[in-house]
Amino acid sequence: MNPTTEPSVDFPVAASVRPESTDALVDVLREHAAGARPVRLCGAGSQLRALPAPSADTAPTLVSSAALDRLLRLDPDDLTCSVEPGLRLADLATALREHRLCLPCPPAGATTVGGLFAAGRSLPEAPGALGARHLLLGLSGVLGEGLRFKSGARVVKSVAGFDLQKVFVGSRGRLFAATELHLKLRPLPAAVVGFESPREAADPALRRWRALRRASQPPASLHLEGDPCQGFVVRGVLAGPQRVLDRVCREHGLEPKAAEPTPAWTLDRDVPGEQVRGERLLGAVRPSRADELLQGLSPDERIRLDGAGGFAIATANPGRTDQLLQWIVELDAVAEIAIASTDRRGRCTPTDPTAGLLETALRKALDPHQVLR
């Protein structure tokens, strides 16, 4: 275990450590549990400022898994692999490409595999697409008290019991630390092309967006992005046999272009090319009510709407964010403030009471000493 440079955070921390092995991580958690000292788990730290800050009663120790960064196993025939949580997504993609494989979900601002699953922001971006939750087969982990455990399996077909690994997705480091993740892979598609529509008003952009959602070969990634003042563009990625992609482009009047990475502005403080200072609201809406969501935007508010209903809204006015949260409730949708000051980050639409009880019970069972914050 070595001290490391403190990641960029906007809340007080007592110390920052970087365990070099699973044994060292176990020792850190046992030490903090014995001393009733809180811990905030993180990977490379890229999403710390997009997650709710720990409660202000005691400054936590930042514990980074960035040094646990090995590709432990790759089985191309079984389409599975096992990795440590600190492995960078870019390094995993490079290793998988050598075998014509990929991890088929968007990074959603994460830089490490552990961050991708723990943040839980990688949702399907189009009908039939996959999100992070679909790809986690099992894991090895460490509870806040330093107790090791395993859940799930390394193979796709398994009867390993309760899928505890599924609650790791979106847990934000508050249930346990993952030390090994078993992942489901997919073959690289035969062909990939990007597309982008001309900038247009909301109604024609939504018609195009909906037509692509209903396409016989829906895009692997689909976004509607823009603002009411300057208009909207529909962009994304088509993947599959080249002849099918050519047909979809012809049917929808799309001009193929080089495929580009999914925009990451949802987790940045500034939209690329602009200086938007304010808050980011992340959520999900039924695609059938997307038009109502766009109608509720102010002229200076920017939105990015995924093909499956996930959205991000950038606004410069914190009071306006609160109004949007109330509006989103009326749409029977959900949202959370992801980028904001520490006292506002994490505010959200009302949670389902049953889900709240389940979360409380899980945290009490898995972290009874409340080490993880």
VEXTITI-55014 format. One record per residue (C-alpha): residue in one letter; x, y, z. Coordinates in pm, whole numbers, plus 32768, in hexadecimal, padded with zeros to 4 digits. Layout:
% residues N
AXYZ ...
***
This chain:
% residues 373
M800080008000 N8093814D7F97 P801A82B07FD0 T7FAD834F7E8C T7F5584A67E0A E7DFA85037E7C P7CFC84F77D5D S7C4186347D0B V7B1F86477E00 D7A4887607E89 F7A1286D27FE5 P7B0086A88110 V7BCF85688124 A7CAB84E4823D A7DA68432815C S7DCB838A800A V7E5E822D7FDE R7E9181417EBA P7EA87FCE7F1A E7F8C7F0D7E30 S7EE07DBC7E66 T7D9E7D207EE1 D7E4D7CC28028 A7EAE7E2E805C L7D487E9C8017 V7CC87DA38119 D7DBD7E2D8219 V7D4E7F9481D6 L7BDE7F418203 R7C197E72833C E7CE57F8A83D5 H7BDB808E838E A7AC07FAE8405 A7B787F6B854D G7BA980E08581 A7A49813D850B R7AE4821F8403 P7A22825882BE V7AA182008162 R7A4182818008 L7A9A817E7EFE C7B0681F87DA8 G7BC081857C74 A7C8082837BA7 G7BA983957C42 S7B0F840D7AFA Q79AA84057B81 L79D6846F7CEA R795185CB7CA1 A781F85387BF6 L77AF84677D21 P770784DD7E62 A780885577F5C P782E849880A5 S777B852581D3 A783F863F8271 D785785AC83D1 T79A985008399 A7AA18527827C P7AD483D181D6 T7C12832E8159 L7C1883107FDF V7C7581AB7F82 S7CCC81817E13 S7CC780367D55 A7D8D80CB7C33 A7EB97FE97C7A L7DE07EAF7C57 D7DEC7EC57ADC R7E307D6B7A4B L7D7A7CA57940 L7D6F7B5B79FC R7CC97A7678FF L7C487A86779A D7B83796776FE P7B3479CB7596 D7A70788B7550 D798D78BA767E L79737A357646 T79D47A8277AE C7AF37B207869 S7B597B7179CF V7BF97CBD7A2D E7C5F7D897B5A P7B8F7EC37B96 G7CA77FBB7B51 L7CDF7F4079ED R7CA980647901 L7B9380387805 A7C7B80A876ED D7D787F9A7748 L7C697E907759 A7BE37EFA7604 T7D3F7EDD756E A7D6E7D7D75F7 L7C167D0F7581 R7C417D997421 E7D5E7CA573E8 H7C587B907403 R7B477C4F7348 L7A837C7F748C C79F57DA6754C L79437E08768E P78007E8375EE C77917FA276CA P77D9811876D2 P78E3819877C7 A77FC82AB784C G7921837C78BE A79D782617974 T7B4882177936 T7B6680CA79F0 V7A9C7F8A79E7 G7A467FA57B57 G79D4810D7B2C L78F780A97A08 F78317FB37ADA A783A80637C2C A77B881AD7B9F G769980F97AF2 R7671820879E8 S76B0812178BF L754C80E17849 P74DE805976F5 E74F1817175F5 A73FC80DB74FA P72EF7FCD74EB G73957E787508 A74E47F087574 L75947E9976B2 G75EF7F5577ED A76E97F0678FF R75F07E3C79CE H75C67D3B78B6 L773B7CF178A1 L77A37CA27A08 L77A27B287A3D G78417B1E7B94 L79497BB77C74 S7A307B8E7D9B G7A1F7CA07E9D V7A6D7D1C7FF9 L796B7D9B80F2 G79A57ED981B7 E7A1A7E0E82E3 G7B277D65820E L7A747C1981D1 R7AAB7B7D8078 F798F7AE07FB2 K792D7A667E57 S77E97A857D93 G77727A067C43 A785A79497B5B R7959796D7A45 V787578CE7941 V773979457892 K765A782278FA S766177F67A72 V758777977B9C A766E783C7C98 G755478BD7D75 F74F47A227DCE D758C7B177CD5 L76307BF87DD6 Q77137C7D7CC3 K75E97D2E7C2B V75CB7E1B7D55 F77317E8A7D14 V76B07F3B7BDC G765B809A7C50 S76CD805B7DB6 R77C4817F7D9E G78B680D17E87 R77C680D47FAC L77807F5D7FCB F78D07EAE7F99 A7A147EBB7ED4 A7A367DE47D9D T7B897D407D66 E7B3F7C657C34 L7A2A7C8B7B32 H79B47B797A44 L792D7C127904 K785B7BA677DC L78ED7C0B768A R786D7C267526 P79137BFD73D2 L796F7D3E7324 P78677D90721C A78BA7D4E70B0 A789C7EC1705F V786480057120 V77FB81577096 G779B829B713E F768E839070D1 E761D84F17123 S74E785A870AC P74D38717704B R747788007169 E72FE88297175 A71DC88897255 A716087A5736D D703A870772B4 P70F4868B717E A721D86217253 L713785537331 R709084B47200 R71E6844E717E W724D83CD72D7 R710F82FC72F4 A712C82747191 L728C81FB71DC R72168158731F R711880927251 A720E8034713D S722F7EC370E4 Q739E7EEB7148 P73957FF2725E P74D880B072A1 A75CB8027739F S75DC818A7427 L74DC829F73EE H74CE8402747A L7403853B7448 E74CE866574B9 G74A887DF74B9 D73D788FA7546 P729089AB74E9 C73498AE47477 Q74468A4F7382 G738C89107329 F73D7879D7349 V74A686967298 V7472851E7297 R75B584587295 G762782FB72E5 V76CC81BB7270 L764C809F7198 A76ED7F4871C1 G76BB7E047100 P76E77D776FA1 Q77497E866EA9 R76257E3E6DBE V752E7E6F6EDD L75D27FB46F45 D75C680366DE0 R74517FE76DD0 V740680976F1C C74C681CC6EA9 R740081D56D64 E72B081A56E0F H72EC82C06F09 G73AE83AD6E2B L74E983936EFE E764383F66E88 P774082F96F12 K787183856FC5 A7987830570A2 A7900827B71E9 E795C83577311 P796383067487 T7829834A754F P782984B975C1 A789A84D7772A W781386337777 T770E859F7860 L7819857A796D D78EE86A97915 R78C5880079AE D78D088A57859 V7836883E7711 P794F8817760E G797A895C7550 E78A58A217647 Q78C58AB377A2 V778A8A3E7851 R77AA8A6B79C8 G769589D87A96 E760488847ADC R75CD873B7A28 L749286707A53 L749C84FE79F2 G7366842679D5 A728483467909 V7132837D7865 R704982A0779F P709A82D7762D S6F27831375EF R6F3E844E76C9 A708184D87637 D6FC585ED7582 E6F3A866D76CE L7097866D7762 L711D87437646 Q6FF4882F765D G704A887677C9 L71A788F77779 S72088A667785 P72B88AF67652 D74108AF276FA E73F7898C777E R74A9887776C6 I7435870C76BB R74C485C1764C L73BC84B17627 D7422834775ED G735F82577513 A72DC819B7643 G726982CF7702 G739A832477D4 F73DD849A77D7 A74C385AA7858 I746187167878 A7559883378AB T74D78971794B A758A8AA079D8 N74868AED7AE3 P74738A117C1C G73138A8A7C67 R72AE8A1E7B0A T733888C27B51 D724788A47C75 Q712889087B90 L719487FF7A93 L719386F57BA1 Q702987497BF2 W6FD0874A7A81 I707585F87A4E V6FA185627B63 E6E6A85CF7AA0 L6EF385107972 D6F0683D37A46 A707F83DB7A0F V71AD83D87AF8 A72E084B77B12 E740085187BF7 I74E386487C0F A763885BA7BB1 I770C86F27B83 A76DD88037C87 S776988857DCD T779187837EE1 D765987F77F99 R757E87BC7E66 R761E86937DB8 G754A855A7DDC R73F886087DFB C72FF85417D32 T719884F37CE4 P70E7842A7DF6 T716382C37E0C D707F81977E1A P703D81477F8B T707D7FD57F59 A71C5801B7EA6 G722A80FF7FC4 L71E57FF180C4 L72AC7EF67FF8 E73D67FE17FDD T73D280218154 A73C07EAC819D L74DE7E5F80AF R75BF7F678146 K75717EED82A5 A75BC7D858244 L76F57DC18174 D778C7EE78234 P77007EDA8396 H781B7FB4841F Q77D480C3831B V793D80CF82AA L78ED811C813F R786B827C80FF 
***
